[in-house]
Amino acid sequence: MTTIRANGIDVHVEHLEPPAAEPGEVGAGRSAPPATLVMIHGMASDSLASWYFTLAKPLADAGLRVLMYDLRGHGHSERPPTGYALDDFVDDLSAMLTTLDVTGPVHLLGNSFGGTIAFAYAARYPDRVASVAAIESSPPTPAWMARVARRLDRAANLLPRPEALAQISAGRGERVARRARATGEMLVTTTLARDLPASVLPSFAQISAIGVPVLCVYGANSAVVELAPAVVRLLPQTRTVVLPGEKHTVLVDRPEAVRRLVLAWLREECSVEVAKVATAP
């Protein structure tokens, strides 16, 4: 585990380098360093583990430099009591990349609210971003942030209750209950549920000015897919993919399908040189 100091807090980061290429393979004789892909996880109950155990190694094996980190308050990163507005998360990402001396435009891959952070970073720093891929997410529009606020409010009211945790444990297992308990503790001990809904958002014009390739992946059975047309109106270059039968947990439930989509899009829309990766049995 690696911890760095960025934007005044300790941030847990992990990175995977692509394997050394043999003569004749993709990457052999490469004059430029491999493309950097920054993975941003979702809010509240998530951590970089959702990337680590799904797409991180396959994408590194395909020739990408993969960088993951725990958002403030999540996983092994520091949990300050305040400072959870959208701008704080964007500041953290910017400071982390500076501290790690990551130069050149990066490709951003965000799950759920991690995609929102990616869009916000691209709106603020357009020259630092090569592409944005978002899974079950949206740019930081008022409609999307209202949904986030409602979910945080429900979680803040429900998860600290022992009877709710007992019900989660009985219905979904102790592992899920432990994550719910940790989420409840975070919502009680920080101002996340208040700060994030009160965030200052980029304007529609700032979001529409994002000129890089965009990929949005949705589960057909998730309510988030309802926002897909609005995303395309803001960002007409968006490639939208809807996976039949999938829910908001599409990253964890269908990692191979997501991997294929992301790699094909990076190759076709972003001109990133990627290698073929063996699929899981």
N, C-alpha and C positions, 0 to 999 in steps of 0.2 A: 504494500500500500504506500502511495506517495501523497504527501500533504504539502501544499505550497501556500504561501501567504499572498492573497489577492484581494484588492478592494477592502482591506482591513479585516479580513476573516481568514481562517484556515479552510482551505478547499481540498477535498479529496479528489485526486485525479488518477486515471489509469490510461495508459496508451499501449497500443500494439503496433509494431512495425511490420511491414510486409516481409515475407521471406525473401532471402537473396535469390535473384533469378539466375537460372542456369543459362548457358548459351542457347539462343534460339527461342527462349521463353519470353512471354510478355514481361517487359521491364529490363531485359538484358540490353546492355549498352545504353540505358536511359541517360540522356544528358541532363535532364531536370530531375529534382527530387520527386518522390511520389506525391500524388494529391493528398491533402489533409482533409479528413472527414471528421467533423466534430458532432458527437452524439449528445443530445440533450433530452433527459428523461422528463416524465410528467410530474404533476404537482401532488403533494400531500402524502399519498401512500406509495410513491414510486422511489426509485433510486437508480444509480447507474447499473445495478445488477440486471435490470430488465434488458439492457443492451448487452451486457457482458455474456449473458447466457443465451442470447439469441443470434444477433447479427455481427457482433464485434469481430470474432475470429474469422468467420467466412468472408467478411469484407476486407479484413487485413490480408487474408490469404489471396484475395483477388487483386492485390497490389496497392491497397490504400493504406496510408498512415491513419490509424484510428485513434481518436482522442475522446475520452469519456470523463465526466466529472459529476459529483453529487452537488445538486443545487444547495444553496444556503438553507440550513435547517433540516436537510435531508441526509440520509445515509450516514457517512462518516465525516461530512463537512460540519463546520461549526454552526451552532444554532443560536444566533443572537436573538435577544428578545424582541427587537423591532427591526424594521428595514426590509419589508417584503413587498414593496411596490414593483411594478413591472420594470421601471428604470433601474431598480437595485439589481434585478436579475441580469439585465443587459450590461450594467456596469461590471458585475462579477465576470461575465463571459469575456468582456473586453480586457479586463485586468488579467484574467487567467491566461489569455492568449499572449498578452504582452510579457507576462512573467515567464512564460515558457518559450519566449522568443519565436513564436509562430509567425512567420512572415508570408506575405502573399495571400491572395484571396483563398478562403476556405469554403468547403462544402458543408452545409449545415443539415443535419438530420434530426428532427425533433418528433417525439411521441407525445400526443395529447398537448398539455400546456407547454411542453418543450418545443413544439412547433411554433407556438405563439412567441416564445422568447426568440426563436430563430428569425421569424418575420420582423419582430421589433428591432433586432440587431441589424438586420439587412436594411431596414428603413432608416436607421440612424447612421450606419456605416456602409453605404452601398459599394464603396470601392474595396471593402475588405471581404466581400462575399462573392463566391463563384456560382453558387446555386443554393436553393432551399428545397428540401424534401420534408414533408410533414405527414405524419400518420395520425389520423383521427384528430385533426386540429384545424385551426383557423388563424388568420392574422388577428391582431388585437383590435377588433371592431367592437363597438358598444354592444351589439347583439351577442357576440361570443362571450365577452366579459360578463354580461348579465347572467349567462348560463353558468359560468365559472363561479360567480358570486353565490348563486343559488345552491350549487353543489357544496361549496365551502360552508355555507350557513347550515345546511342540513347536517353535514358531517360534524360541525362544531357543536351542534345541539344533540346529536345522537351518540357519537362514539365515546364520549366520556362516561356514559351511563353503563354501569356493570351489567344490567339486564340486556342491553343491546349487544355487548360483547359476548355474553353467554349465548344469545340467540345466533350470532354470527358463528361462534365456535361449533354449536350444534348443527347448523345448517351447512357450513362451508369448510369446517375443519379448523384445528388449532393454529395452523400456520397463517391462515387468513386472519384469524382473530388476533394474533400477535401483531400483524401489520396494522390492523384497525386500531389496536390499543396504542401503538406507537404514533399513529396519525392523530388520534385523539389527544395524546400528550402534547404533541407539537402544536395543535390548534389551541390548547389551553395555555401553554407557556409562551406563545409568541403572538404577535399582532398580525399574522398572515391573513386570517379571515377578514380583518378590517382593512389592512393595507392594500391588498391586491384589488379588491373592488373599487377602491378610491384612486387607483393609478391614473396618472396623466397618460392618455393614449396618443399615438401618432395620428395625424390627420389622414383622411381618406386619400388626399393628394400625396402624402408621404408614402403611404403603403403602395399606391398605384405606381409610384416612381421606381419601385423595385423592378429592375430590368433583367434580372438573371433568370435562368430556367427554374421552373417551379413544378414540383410533383406533389400531388395530394392523394393519399390512399385512405379509403374509408371502408368500414364494414357496412353492408347493406342493411343490417338490422340495428344499426346504431343511430341515435337521434342526431349525431353530429353531421351525418351525410346531408341533412337538410340545409346546411350552410354552404354546400358545394357550389350552387349557382352564384351565390354572392361573392365567393372567392374568385370565381372565373370572371365576374364582372369587374372586380378590382384588378385582377391580374390575368389578362386574357391568354398569356403564354402558358398558363397552368395545364399540365397533363393530369387529368382526373381519372383515377381507377377506383371502382367500387367492387369489393369482393363479396360475392353472394353468400348469404347465410352467416356472415361474420358480425361480431359485436364490437364494442369499443376496445376490447382486449385483443384485437386482431394481431398486434405485434407478437404477443406471447402465444396465441393460439395458432397462428399461421406464419411462423418466421421464415420458412422456406419460400413461400409465395412472396412475402415482402422482400426478401433478399433478391429474388429473381427480378422483381419489378424495379428495385433501386439500382441494381447493377445494369440492367438494360437501359434505364433512363440515363444513368451517368455516361454510359457509352454513346448512346444515340443523341441525347440532347446537350450534354455537357462536354463531349469530346474527351472523356477521361478514358485512358487506356486501362482496361481491366482484364484479368485472366479468368478463365473458366474455373469454377469451384465445384468439387464433387458435392452432390446433394446428399442429405442425410437419408439413411435407409427408412 
